Amino acid sequence: MPNKQNKTSLVWFKNDLRINDNATLLNAVNESETVIAIYCFDNRYFKKDKFGFKKTEKFRAKFLIETVTDLKFQLLGLNIPLFVYCDYTENSIEILQNTYGFDALYLQKEWTTEENKILDLVKKKLNPNVKIHEEYNQFLFHPEDLNFNVESLPSVFTDFRKNLEKNILVRTLLPTANPANSSYTFKNETRVPTLKDLGFSDFKIHNQSAFPFKGGETEALKRLENYFFQEKKLGFYKKTRNGLIGTDYSSKLSAWLANGSISAKTIYWKVKEFETLHFKNQSTYWLIFELIWRDYFKYVSKKNNNKIFKIGGILDKTYQWKDNKDAVNKWINGETNEPFVNANMNELNKTGWMSNRGRQNVASYFAKELLLDWRIGAAYFESLLIDYDVHSNYGNWMYVSGVGNDPRNRKFNIKLQAERYDANGKYQRIWLQNTLF
């Protein structure tokens, strides 16, 4: 047995809630005699933000509870206990430090403000001898493999994509960690909270939801297997991805990607497997294309830091943004002059989900027609969307609002979009019949 450099290590799970292709977990197991883990439903993420929205609403909270429940079960198979707390993260980690005296902390490396503030608070409470190991665990193309500095990131996605496709390889999948030391007796057993514990009432998934899936790595891999290999829907993805109704117009993998129940690399290599076993076409490529977009927004965030949350965006553009509460509320409640916008907002409010086509339209209407402060719309999406990802959410909102990476500063013609993507009005009929829901 190799000499382990750490006696006891703590793995701090954040948005990397999986046991497969997880560098943080693998390194901790390989370098430690005993491994324990923590996930914290941090109080900060269930409070209201400056715009008055709860940062995490019931849809994402339910999905997260399911995800952490599955992670806890998966980790048991590796003899690693997952301690789950509903408290401030720094207090929860301090409890484990006092109980187990761990000498190393492993976590996914982040760079956005809120995550760094929490890490700073954790560091202040840690024994100064605890070694901290941070690992980029969320990219398709690893930062260390780029052939340019992030400060030189292309301002246009196409330039970024072409460079990566030509010059950078996607790393192979990491092996799953072997079971850790099982002779340790663990104390302070914890449980995953219920919705009620987090301040929500329980609810049933809407019968018209395009995202009726559960959270967790097990469900993510099941969905991937079904969409790719059983139904072979991957082969038609490019043709169906602008759909509005049903579970299969898109892969729906974004929700599991967002909290790290599945890695972008896992999806990438499964696409490659599909291409080897079946066929390669524009649709198989297009899913990888979308993964590269996801990476791009992460690098945009990494390069620009807090500018992605500023009203002028990464371009420092000045528009006459409005803060009209009545107009914001009408947009939220699906009471605008555009039925297509209203239908999409009703779907979001009732299910926590909206299609990519819908998101672009309602965001464009919010920023370009109503001229409302785009950050309010972004914050509302953060609250409601099951697949909320900070980098993609703010990157897309900046893009649509004219303060991000769109060189053409486009504005959607909502009526034409509705005619093109909902020609027979079926989608709008589903979500505008409020009396039926």
Residue pairs with C-beta under 8 A, 6 or more apart in sequence:
2 30
4 31
4 32
4 33
5 31
5 32
5 104
6 28
6 31
6 32
6 33
6 102
6 103
6 104
6 131
7 32
7 33
7 34
7 103
8 32
8 33
8 34
8 35
8 36
8 100
8 101
8 102
8 103
8 104
9 28
9 31
9 32
9 34
9 35
9 36
9 102
9 103
9 104
9 105
9 106
10 35
10 36
10 37
10 38
10 93
10 96
10 97
10 100
10 102
10 104
10 105
10 106
11 24
11 25
11 28
11 35
11 36
11 37
11 38
11 80
11 106
11 107
12 37
12 38
12 89
12 93
12 105
12 106
12 107
12 122
13 37
13 38
13 39
13 71
13 82
14 107
14 108
14 110
14 115
14 260
15 108
15 138
15 258
15 259
15 260
16 22
16 24
16 25
16 108
16 137
16 138
16 260
17 39
17 67
17 68
17 71
17 216
17 217
17 259
17 260
17 261
18 71
18 74
18 217
18 220
18 260
18 261
18 262
18 263
19 25
19 71
19 74
19 75
19 77
19 78
19 176
19 177
19 217
20 173
20 174
20 176
20 217
20 221
20 262
20 263
20 266
21 173
21 174
21 263
21 265
21 266
22 137
22 174
22 177
22 263
23 135
23 136
23 137
23 174
24 106
24 107
24 108
24 133
24 135
24 137
25 37
25 106
25 177
26 174
26 175
26 176
26 177
27 106
27 133
27 135
28 35
28 104
28 106
28 133
28 177
29 35
29 78
29 80
29 177
29 178
29 180
30 177
31 104
32 104
32 180
33 181
34 180
34 181
34 184
35 78
35 80
35 180
35 181
36 80
36 81
36 83
36 96
36 100
36 102
36 186
37 75
37 80
37 81
37 82
37 83
38 82
38 83
38 84
38 85
38 92
38 93
38 96
39 68
39 71
39 82
39 83
39 84
39 85
40 84
40 85
40 86
40 87
40 88
40 89
40 92
40 93
41 64
41 68
41 84
41 85
41 86
41 193
41 198
42 87
42 88
42 89
42 118
43 86
43 87
43 88
44 55
44 88
44 114
44 118
45 55
45 56
46 54
46 55
46 56
46 61
46 198
46 199
47 54
47 55
48 54
48 55
49 55
49 379
49 382
49 383
50 379
51 375
51 376
51 379
51 380
53 379
53 380
53 382
53 383
54 383
55 382
55 383
56 64
56 383
57 352
57 383
57 384
58 195
58 200
58 201
58 203
58 352
59 351
59 352
59 353
59 384
59 385
59 386
60 352
60 384
60 385
60 386
60 388
61 195
61 198
61 200
62 195
62 200
62 203
62 215
63 214
63 215
63 255
63 259
63 352
63 386
64 215
64 259
65 192
65 193
65 194
65 195
65 198
65 215
66 214
66 215
66 216
66 219
67 215
67 216
67 217
67 256
67 259
67 261
68 82
68 84
68 192
69 192
69 216
70 215
70 216
70 217
70 218
70 219
70 261
71 82
71 216
71 217
71 261
72 82
72 84
72 192
74 217
74 218
75 81
75 82
76 82
77 179
78 177
78 178
78 179
78 180
79 179
79 180
79 181
79 182
80 180
81 186
81 189
83 92
83 96
83 188
83 190
84 190
84 191
84 192
84 193
85 91
85 92
85 95
85 190
86 193
86 197
86 198
88 121
89 118
89 121
89 122
90 118
90 121
90 122
90 124
90 125
91 125
93 105
93 122
93 125
93 126
94 125
94 126
95 188
96 102
96 188
97 125
97 126
97 127
97 130
99 187
99 188
101 127
102 130
103 129
103 130
103 131
104 130
104 131
104 132
104 133
105 122
105 126
105 130
105 131
105 132
105 133
106 133
106 135
107 119
107 132
107 133
107 134
107 135
108 134
108 135
108 136
108 137
108 138
108 260
109 134
109 135
109 136
109 137
110 116
110 119
111 301
111 302
111 305
112 301
112 305
112 390
112 391
113 305
113 306
113 309
123 132
126 132
136 142
136 143
136 144
137 260
137 263
138 260
138 263
138 264
138 298
139 264
139 295
139 298
140 170
140 264
140 265
140 268
140 291
140 292
140 294
140 295
141 164
141 168
141 170
141 292
141 295
142 171
143 150
143 299
143 302
145 168
145 169
145 171
146 168
147 163
147 167
147 168
148 163
150 299
150 302
150 303
151 303
153 160
153 299
153 300
153 303
154 160
154 163
155 405
155 407
156 405
156 407
157 293
157 296
157 405
160 292
160 296
160 299
161 289
161 292
161 296
164 292
164 295
165 292
170 265
170 268
170 269
171 265
172 269
173 263
173 265
173 266
173 269
194 202
195 201
195 202
195 203
196 202
205 212
205 351
206 350
206 351
206 437
208 347
208 350
208 351
208 430
208 431
209 350
209 351
209 353
210 244
210 245
210 246
210 247
210 249
210 252
210 347
210 351
210 353
210 355
211 247
211 252
211 255
211 351
211 352
211 353
211 386
211 387
212 247
213 219
213 223
213 247
213 252
213 255
215 255
215 256
215 259
215 261
216 256
216 261
217 256
217 261
217 262
219 256
219 261
220 253
220 256
220 261
220 262
221 262
223 251
223 252
223 253
223 256
224 251
224 253
224 262
224 266
224 267
224 270
227 233
227 234
227 248
227 251
227 252
227 253
228 234
228 270
228 271
228 274
229 274
229 277
231 248
232 278
233 240
233 248
233 251
234 251
234 271
234 274
234 283
234 284
234 287
235 274
235 278
235 279
235 281
235 283
235 284
236 283
237 250
237 251
237 283
237 284
237 286
237 287
238 281
238 282
238 283
238 285
238 286
239 283
240 248
240 249
240 250
241 249
241 250
241 286
241 356
242 249
242 355
242 356
242 357
242 421
243 249
243 250
243 355
243 357
243 421
244 355
244 357
244 358
244 421
244 422
244 427
245 426
245 427
245 430
249 355
250 355
250 356
251 287
253 262
253 267
254 387
254 389
254 392
255 386
255 387
256 262
257 263
257 264
257 267
257 294
257 387
257 389
258 386
258 387
258 388
258 389
258 392
264 291
264 294
264 295
267 287
267 291
268 288
268 291
271 284
271 287
271 288
274 284
275 284
293 392
294 389
294 391
294 392
296 395
296 405
297 391
297 392
297 394
297 395
297 396
298 391
300 308
300 314
300 391
300 395
300 404
300 405
301 308
301 390
301 391
301 394
301 395
304 314
307 313
307 314
307 316
308 314
308 391
308 394
308 395
308 398
309 375
309 394
310 316
311 321
311 373
311 374
311 375
311 403
312 318
312 403
313 398
313 401
313 403
313 404
314 398
314 403
314 404
314 405
315 402
315 403
315 404
317 402
317 403
319 371
319 402
319 403
320 371
321 371
321 372
321 373
321 374
322 370
322 371
322 372
322 373
323 372
323 373
323 376
324 370
324 372
327 370
327 372
328 372
328 376
329 335
330 336
331 341
331 345
331 362
331 365
331 366
331 370
331 372
331 377
332 345
332 349
332 380
333 345
333 349
334 341
334 342
334 343
334 345
334 346
334 349
334 431
334 432
335 342
336 342
336 345
336 365
336 370
338 365
338 414
338 415
338 418
339 418
339 428
339 432
340 361
340 414
340 415
340 417
340 418
340 422
340 428
341 361
341 362
341 365
341 414
342 431
342 432
343 422
343 427
343 428
343 430
343 431
343 432
344 354
344 355
344 358
344 359
344 361
344 362
344 431
345 362
346 431
346 432
346 434
347 353
347 354
347 358
347 430
347 431
348 354
348 358
348 362
348 384
348 385
349 384
350 431
350 437
352 384
352 385
352 386
353 385
353 386
353 387
354 362
354 385
357 417
357 421
359 381
359 396
360 396
360 400
360 412
361 412
361 414
361 417
362 377
363 374
363 377
363 396
363 397
363 400
363 401
364 400
364 410
364 411
364 412
364 414
365 412
365 414
366 372
366 374
366 376
366 377
367 374
367 377
367 397
367 400
367 401
367 402
368 400
368 401
368 402
368 411
368 412
369 411
369 414
374 397
374 398
374 400
374 401
374 403
375 397
377 397
378 393
378 394
378 397
381 388
381 393
381 397
382 388
382 390
382 393
385 393
395 404
395 405
396 404
397 404
398 404
398 405
399 405
399 406
400 406
402 409
418 428
421 427
422 428
